[in-house]
C-alpha cells in the first residue's frame, strides 16, 4: 500500500515508529511523505501527544522520555505482512475437528481469529474485546468471554475476575500473543496484570502456541508470563534472529518459521 493511502491509524503507527527510531520527526517532511496536508499531520501529532506517546515541538515532535507500550490500535500497521504470514501458518497448524481454543489479545491473534471465523466445531475462549467482537456474530462458533477490567492499551480484560473465569475452563490449545519471547526470559509483556491473566490461560491449556513476528523474538519486556519450557510451539517468521530462534529450540520448544 502506498503511504499516501495509509489509513489514519496506520499513518500514526508509522509516525510513532519514526519517532522511536530517530528521536524526532519534522511535520513538513511527514506531510510530504504521506501526501497529506500539514494541518492533517499537526492533528495527528496533537492526538498522539494527548495520549502521551510523543511531545510536540515547533515544526514537529520528539520522543517522550519514558518507555511506553504502543496501543493495539496503532500496532496493526507494524510488521503487517509478517504478522499475516505467522497467523496463516498458525491456522494451518491447528487440528481439524472439534477444538477448544484459547486466544489472548494481540494483533497477530486478532488476524488468526479472523482466519478461524468460518470454522465449525470451534469453541474460542478469549479475554480480548476486539477478538470477541470479530467472533460474536458467527453462528457456527461458540464464544466464551472472561470478565475482567478492560485494559485500554491491549483491549484485553485482565485481573482477578478474568483469572477466576479462566480457572474454571479447560482448553486444548492456548494461542498467546506476546511482546517478547526468548530462551532466557520466556514469554514477556509490558503489563504485570496482563501477564498474570495470560499465565492463567496458559495453565488451563494442554498445549501452548505462541504467535510472534520476528521483532518479538529475543526481546525481554517488564513482566514475565511463563518460562519458555511451558511453550509447545513458537510460530514466527523469517525476520527472527537465527541465534535467538536456535536458543529457543535448544530449550525444548518447537519453532516453526513461516515464510
N, C-alpha and C positions, 0 to 999 in steps of 0.2 A: 504494500500500500504506500502510495506517495505520501510524504509528510504533509503536503498541502491539504490532504483529505483526511487527516487524523481527526478522530472524534476528540471532544474536549478532554475527556478523562485520559485518553492516550497522549494527547499533547502535554497535559500536566505531568503525566508519568515521565515523558521524555525530558521535560524541563527539570524535574527533580533528579533524574539521572545525571544530567549535565551539571547541576549544582553540586551533586555528590562527588562527581569526578573532578571537576575543575575548581570548586570552591566558590564560584560566582558565575553569573550569566549577564549578558547585555540584552536589554529588551529590544533594541533595534535589530540586533543580529537574529534574535529569536523570531521576530516578526517576519523578517526576510526569509528565514529558513523554513518556517511553517506556512508562508504565504498567507498571512493574516495581518490585520491592522495592528499598529502599535497600541491602540486602545484595547484591543482584544487581549494582547499579551499583558498589559497592565492589569486588566481584570483577573486574568489567570493568576498573576503574581499576588494580587490582593487576596484572593481566595486561599492560596497556599500559605500566605503569611498569617491569615486569620486562623488557620489550622496549625500554626506554629511549625511548619515544615521548612520555611526559609524566612529570611529577613530582607525586606525590600530596601533598595538604595536608590539614589538619584540615577536613573537610567538603567536599572536592572535589579539584581538581587544577589545575596550571598547566603552561604550555608549557615544554619544555626549551629551554635556551639555544642549542643548535646546530640548524642546519637538518638535516632528515632526509628520506629517501625513504620514503614510505608503502608498507609491504609490499603486494604484489599481492593478498593475501587480503582486505585491507581496502579495496581500490580499487573493488571491484565495486559498492558502494553509491553511489559518487560519479559524478554525471552519468550515471546508468544509462540514462535514456531517450535522451540524446544519443549515447551510445556504440552503442546498439542501432540507431538510425537510420543512423549512419555505417556500421556493419557491413553493414546491409541494402543500402545503396546501393553499397558496395564489392563485395559479392557479385554484384549485378546488372551491374556494370561489367566483371567478369571474363569473358574469352571462353569460349564454349561449346566442347565437344570436348576432345581431349587437351590437357592443360595440366600443366606442371611449375611448381609454386608454392612460393616460399619464404615462411615465416611466422616473424617474430621473436616474442618474448614480448610480453605486454601484455594488458590486459583487453579491449580492442576486437578485437585479433587472435584472442583466445580465442572471443569471440562469433562472429566471422567463421568460424572453424574449425567451430563447431557448425552454422552455416548451410550449410557446404560438405560436411558429413559424408556425405550421401547421393549426392553426385555420382559418376559413373563416369568412367573415363579420367583420373583426377586423381592426380598424384604430389605429395605435400607433403614439403618439406624444412623441418625446424624444429630449433631448439635449445631449445625451450621444453618443459619436462617436463609441464606441465598440458595443453598442446595435444596432445602425443603421447599422453597418457592418454585424451583425448577421441577420438582417431582410431585408436588401436591395434587395436581390435576391429572396425573397419569393413572388411568383406571385399572391397568393390569399390574400395577406395582403397589406393594404395601409399604407405607412410610411410617416410621416411628421417630418422633422427635423427643429429645430430652427437654426438660425445663431448664431454668438457669438464668443467670444475669447476662444480658446482651453486652458483648464486647464490641465497641464501635470499630476498632481497627480491623477486626477479622470477621465480623458478622457471626461470631460463634457465641453460643450460650455456654457459660462456664460457671464454676463454683460448686458449692455443696449440693445444690438441688440437682444440677446436671450429673454430678458424681453419684448421687444416690440413685438416680434413674438408671444409669449405666450399670450399677451394681446388681440390678435385678434382671439383666439381659445377657443372652449368650449369642455370640456371633462366630460364624465360621472363619471369616476374614475381616480384618480391620485395615482399611486403606488410609494411611496417615500422610498428611501434608506437613512439612517441617520448614523451619527457617535455616536449619543447619543439620548436617549429618556427617559424622566422622567416626573412625575406629576408636579414637580415644574418648571423645565426648559423647558418643551415642547420638540420640536424637535430641535436638535443642530448639528452643523458640525464644521469642523476646519476653514473654509474659509468664510469670511463675504460676498464676492461677490457671491460665490456659494450659500450661504444661501439665498441671495436676489432673485436669479433666481429660486431656488426651491420654495420659497414662491410665486413667480409669477405664477408658475404652479398650486400650491395648490389653489390659489384664483380663478382659472378658472375651477376647478373641482367641480362636485356636491357632490362627496364623496372622502374621503382621506383614503387610506390604507397604513400603514407603515409596511415594512418588515424589521425585525431586529433580528439577532440572540441574544441569551441571554446575551452575553457580552456587548451589547449596552444598555440594559435596566437598568435604574438607573444612567446612565452616563450623564454628562453635559459637552459639549465642548464649545469652544470660542464663536461661532456665532449662535444666535438664528434664527430658520427658522419660527416657528409659535408656538402658545400655544397648549397644549395638547387637549384643548377643540375643536380645529379645526380638530382633527383626529377622523374619524368614527370608525376605527378598527385597532388594532395592531396585527400583526401575528408574534409570536416569538416561541421559543422552550422551552423545559423543563429545560434548564440550567439557565433560567432567575430567578433572585432573587424574591421569592414569595412576599416579602414585597413591593418591587417596583411594581410588577405586580398588587397587590391589590390596591396600591395608585393610579395607572393609571385607574383602574376600578372605584374607588370611584370618580375620576374626571369626569366620564361620558363616557369614551372611552371603547368600547368593546375590550376585549383581547382574542385572540384565541391562545392557546398554542398547537403547533404541536408536535407530538411525533412519 
